[in-house]
């Protein structure tokens, strides 16, 4: 069970990495892009991740515990709550990562770049 949870966690965390940002360079002065991107990433760090991860942990634990209690005994409920909290934490982290990506892309758009993704 632990190896399954660990494998799922690693898979989900690997999906949290920031996506490559695709810019339409046609007619765009890209000389300031590295600096602008760095500035925008600094803004994105202001997105609070701890709250979203904590909410995911609690929600996942509650849901996992309920489902575990329905299909099994207290031991199953406890294990399901633990697995749910891990899954919830990953989901909360992913949500925060998506929000950071949105901040970076919006920041770049506001600086005149045409973000394609």
C-alpha positions, -999 to +999 in steps of 0.1 A: +000+000+000+028+024+009+046+018-023+014+025-043+008+058-025+044+068-030+043+059-067+011+079-072+025+108-052+056+109-074+036+108-105+013+136-094+041+158-082+060+155-114+029+170-131+032+200-108+063+214-125+057+247-142+049+243-179+071+258-206+056+292-216+052+296-253+054+331-267+046+343-302+078+359-311+066+373-344+069+411-342+079+409-305+111+423-291+124+394-270+155+412-257+138+419-223+120+385-221+145+368-197+143+397-173+105+401-176+100+363-170+122+365-139+102+395-126+069+377-133+081+345-115+089+367-084+053+379-084+040+343-087+059+334-055+034+356-037+007+329-043+001+313-009+007+275-013+005+264+023-033+271+026-042+252-005-020+222+005-035+222+040-070+223+027-062+194+004-047+174+032-078+179+055-103+173+027-085+142+014-082+127+049-119+133+056-130+118+023-106+089+026-117+082+061-154+082+051-148+059+021-126+036+042-152+033+069-179+025+043-159-003+027-140-017+057-133-014+094-115+012+115-081+000+102-092+004+066-106+039+074-074+049+090-053+038+060-077+054+035-076+086+055-038+086+053-038+079+016-065+106+011-044+132+029-014+125+006-036+127-024-052+159-011-019+175-004-007+167-040-040+181-053-036+213-032+000+217-044-011+212-080-037+239-076-012+263-062+012+255-091-016+262-116-023+295-099+014+305-101+015+296-138-016+318-144+001+347-125+033+344-147+013+342-179-009+372-170+021+392-160+038+385-193+006+394-212+005+427-193+041+434-204+030+430-241+039+394-248+015+372-267+013+340-246+000+311-266-006+285-239 
